[in-house]
Amino acid sequence: MFFIHSLHHPQTISSYSHPQSPNIITPNHYPNRNGYIKFRTNYRENLRYLKSLTIINPNTKPNKLPLPDAVNHILTIVTFLKSHSFSDADIPRLVHYSPHLFTTAVSPTDISPVFTFLTTDLLATVEDSRGLILRCPNLLFSDPNHFLKPTLQFLKEIGVNNLNKPTNRNAHLLNTRVEKLRVRVRFMEEVVGFTEEEAKRSCARLPAILGYDLENNLWPKFVYLVKEMERDLEELKKFPQYFGFSLEKRIVPRHLHLKERGVRIPLNRMLMWGDEKFYAKWK
């Protein structure tokens, strides 16, 4: 075991960058035509390369560095990822969120089934698969047969589409167990009062509901809607996107602002308008 260098990487892919450094040494004319790392280079250069990717902490003491066999094993993981469209710039994010990936406990055969699932079952392109994994690296450790496939089937059944697109929502939904997804749908039925079909339809219109925390997100919003705003179920059926807005920053301030002025408008007009338009309309 060796030390992994942890960095505070941004949460979104678009904001992540990894500038090239003239001090980075890559093994033996890397990258080559096929995108595979050549291992016939000296041990010291391999260490430098893994340090440049933050897989090895640059400050690791010499007596704590991984042995040559361990280094070669880790390079097989990096090579495998590169064969699936990952670049050097992508690796530090994977190290930060899934350091276990770059240890001798994991081999390419362990994570290969996930890539097969993404391309065969999800019908994602190589680039889309890369994007999904970068947004949720833990996908690499989800069992396709026991977790990923049942989740995909459930999401399709309730009408969630375009799951192969590399968005944060899709990546994390795919990595959510079916049992957790079912609890959200039951909440919409048993607590909110929707029929089964209405609950599924609302989750399909706003799939983010399937990932929201029940006690700290969905339940407080529902209570505020019924008790404080005195809205009925029919409004919520027309606009389930209500659950997608912040209670503290959007819902409560706008409700109180309208209440002070004796104004009552549909939920969508109350929440969808930008601040400038909303507060200019109801001064």
C-alpha positions in Angstrom: 0.0 0.0 0.0 1.3 3.5 -0.7 0.1 7.0 -0.2 -2.4 8.5 -2.6 -2.2 12.3 -3.1 -5.6 13.9 -2.5 -6.4 17.2 -4.2 -9.4 19.4 -3.9 -10.7 19.0 -7.4 -13.8 20.9 -8.6 -17.1 19.0 -8.5 -17.9 19.5 -12.2 -16.1 18.2 -15.1 -16.2 21.3 -17.2 -14.3 23.3 -14.6 -11.5 20.7 -14.2 -8.2 21.2 -15.9 -4.8 19.7 -15.7 -2.2 21.8 -17.3 0.7 20.2 -18.9 4.0 20.6 -17.1 7.5 20.4 -18.7 8.6 18.3 -15.8 6.2 15.5 -16.6 8.1 12.4 -17.8 6.0 9.8 -19.6 7.2 6.3 -20.2 9.1 5.4 -23.4 7.7 7.8 -26.1 4.2 7.8 -24.5 1.6 8.3 -25.9 2.0 5.8 -28.7 -0.3 5.2 -31.7 -2.5 2.8 -29.8 -2.8 4.8 -26.6 -1.0 2.1 -24.6 1.7 2.8 -22.1 5.0 0.9 -22.7 6.4 -0.6 -19.6 10.0 -1.0 -20.9 11.3 2.0 -19.2 13.2 2.4 -16.0 11.5 2.2 -12.6 12.4 5.8 -11.7 10.6 7.2 -14.8 7.5 5.1 -14.1 7.5 6.6 -10.6 7.7 10.1 -12.0 4.9 9.4 -14.4 2.6 8.1 -11.6 3.5 11.1 -9.5 2.6 13.4 -12.3 -0.8 11.8 -12.4 -1.1 12.2 -8.5 -1.5 8.4 -8.2 1.6 8.5 -6.0 2.1 11.4 -3.7 5.1 13.4 -5.0 6.3 13.8 -1.3 6.3 10.1 -0.6 9.5 9.0 1.1 11.7 6.6 -0.9 11.2 3.7 1.6 7.4 4.1 1.2 7.3 4.0 -2.6 5.6 1.0 -4.3 7.8 -1.8 -5.6 8.4 -2.3 -9.4 5.7 -5.0 -9.6 3.1 -2.8 -8.0 4.1 0.1 -10.2 3.6 -2.1 -13.3 0.3 -3.3 -12.0 -0.9 0.3 -11.6 0.3 1.1 -15.1 -1.9 -1.7 -16.5 -4.9 0.1 -14.9 -3.9 3.4 -16.5 -3.3 1.7 -19.8 -6.7 0.1 -19.7 -8.4 3.5 -18.9 -6.5 5.1 -21.8 -7.8 2.4 -24.1 -11.3 3.6 -23.2 -10.7 7.3 -24.1 -9.4 8.6 -20.8 -6.5 11.0 -20.9 -3.8 12.0 -18.4 -5.9 15.0 -17.5 -8.7 12.7 -16.4 -6.7 10.5 -14.0 -6.3 12.9 -11.1 -10.0 13.2 -10.7 -10.4 9.4 -10.6 -7.5 9.3 -8.0 -9.3 11.9 -5.9 -12.7 10.2 -5.9 -11.7 6.5 -6.2 -8.1 6.1 -5.0 -8.8 2.4 -4.5 -8.9 2.1 -8.3 -5.1 2.6 -8.5 -4.0 -0.1 -6.1 -2.9 -3.7 -6.6 -6.4 -4.8 -5.3 -8.0 -3.8 -8.6 -7.3 -5.2 -12.0 -8.7 -4.3 -15.5 -10.8 -7.5 -15.4 -12.6 -6.1 -12.3 -13.8 -3.0 -14.0 -14.1 -4.2 -17.6 -17.8 -5.4 -17.1 -18.8 -1.9 -16.3 -17.6 -0.6 -19.7 -19.4 -3.5 -21.4 -22.6 -2.5 -19.6 -22.3 1.1 -20.6 -21.7 0.3 -24.3 -24.0 -2.8 -24.7 -26.9 -2.2 -22.3 -26.9 1.6 -22.0 -25.8 2.1 -25.6 -23.4 4.8 -24.6 -20.5 5.8 -26.9 -16.9 5.5 -25.7 -16.8 9.2 -25.0 -20.2 9.2 -23.2 -19.0 6.2 -21.1 -15.9 8.2 -20.1 -18.1 11.2 -19.3 -20.4 9.2 -17.1 -17.6 7.6 -15.2 -15.8 11.0 -14.7 -19.0 12.3 -13.2 -19.5 9.3 -10.9 -16.2 7.3 -10.6 -17.9 4.9 -8.2 -19.8 3.5 -11.2 -16.6 1.4 -11.8 -17.3 -0.6 -8.6 -21.0 -1.3 -9.2 -21.8 -4.8 -10.2 -23.6 -4.7 -13.6 -25.7 -7.7 -13.1 -26.8 -7.1 -9.5 -27.0 -3.3 -9.5 -26.6 -1.4 -12.8 -28.9 -3.5 -15.0 -31.8 -3.6 -12.5 -31.4 0.2 -12.0 -31.4 0.8 -15.7 -34.5 -1.3 -16.2 -36.4 0.4 -13.4 -35.5 3.9 -14.7 -36.7 2.9 -18.2 -39.9 1.5 -16.8 -40.9 4.8 -15.1 -40.0 6.7 -18.3 -36.6 8.3 -17.6 -35.0 8.7 -21.0 -31.5 9.6 -22.5 -29.7 7.9 -19.6 -26.6 7.4 -21.9 -25.9 11.1 -22.0 -23.0 12.1 -19.7 -24.7 14.3 -17.2 -24.3 14.4 -13.4 -27.9 13.4 -13.0 -27.6 10.3 -15.2 -24.3 9.2 -13.7 -25.6 9.3 -10.2 -29.0 7.8 -11.0 -27.4 4.8 -12.7 -25.3 4.3 -9.6 -28.4 4.4 -7.3 -29.8 1.1 -6.1 -33.3 0.2 -7.2 -34.5 0.0 -3.6 -33.6 3.6 -3.0 -35.4 4.7 -6.2 -38.5 2.8 -5.2 -38.7 4.6 -1.9 -38.9 8.0 -3.7 -41.7 6.8 -6.0 -43.6 5.4 -2.9 -43.1 8.8 -1.2 -44.9 10.4 -4.1 -47.7 7.9 -3.8 -48.2 7.4 -0.1 -47.2 10.8 1.3 -48.0 13.2 -1.5 -51.0 11.3 -2.7 -50.3 10.6 -6.3 -51.5 7.4 -8.0 -48.8 5.0 -9.1 -48.8 6.2 -12.6 -48.8 9.9 -11.5 -45.9 9.2 -9.2 -43.9 7.5 -12.0 -44.8 10.3 -14.4 -43.7 13.0 -12.0 -40.3 11.3 -11.4 -39.9 11.0 -15.2 -40.5 14.7 -15.6 -38.1 15.5 -12.8 -35.7 12.6 -12.4 -33.8 14.5 -9.7 -36.6 13.6 -7.3 -35.2 10.1 -7.4 -32.0 11.3 -5.8 -33.3 13.8 -3.3 -33.1 13.1 0.5 -36.5 12.4 1.9 -36.2 13.9 5.4 -34.2 17.0 4.5 -35.5 17.8 1.0 -38.8 16.2 -0.2 -40.7 16.1 3.1 -40.0 19.7 4.2 -41.0 21.0 0.8 -44.2 19.1 0.8 -45.2 20.2 4.3 -44.5 23.8 3.4 -46.6 23.5 0.2 -49.6 22.1 2.1 -49.5 23.9 5.4 -47.9 27.3 4.7 -48.7 27.9 1.1 -52.1 26.1 1.3 -51.7 24.6 -2.2 -53.7 21.6 -3.4 -52.5 18.3 -4.9 -53.7 19.2 -8.4 -51.1 22.1 -8.6 -48.4 19.7 -7.7 -49.5 17.2 -10.3 -49.2 20.0 -12.9 -45.9 21.2 -11.7 -43.8 18.4 -9.9 -40.8 20.5 -10.7 -41.7 22.3 -7.5 -39.5 19.8 -5.7 -36.5 20.9 -7.7 -36.3 24.4 -6.2 -34.6 25.4 -3.0 -37.0 25.8 -0.1 -34.8 28.4 1.7 -33.6 30.4 -1.3 -36.5 30.3 -3.7 -39.8 28.8 -2.4 -40.1 30.5 1.0 -38.9 34.0 0.0 -41.2 34.2 -3.1 -44.2 32.9 -1.2 -43.8 35.4 1.6 -43.2 38.2 -0.9 -46.4 37.4 -2.7 -48.3 36.8 0.5 -47.4 40.3 1.7 -48.9 41.7 -1.5 -52.0 39.5 -1.4 -51.0 37.9 -4.7 -51.6 34.2 -5.5 -50.2 32.8 -8.8 -49.6 29.3 -10.2 -46.5 27.5 -8.9 -44.8 27.5 -12.2 -45.0 31.3 -12.5 -44.0 31.7 -8.9 -40.8 29.7 -9.3 -39.7 29.5 -12.9 -39.2 33.2 -13.5 -35.8 34.7 -12.8 -35.4 37.0 -9.8 -35.3 40.2 -11.9 -38.5 39.4 -13.8 -40.3 38.1 -10.7 -39.5 41.0 -8.4 -40.1 43.6 -11.1 -43.5 42.1 -11.8 -44.6 42.1 -8.1 -42.8 45.0 -6.5 
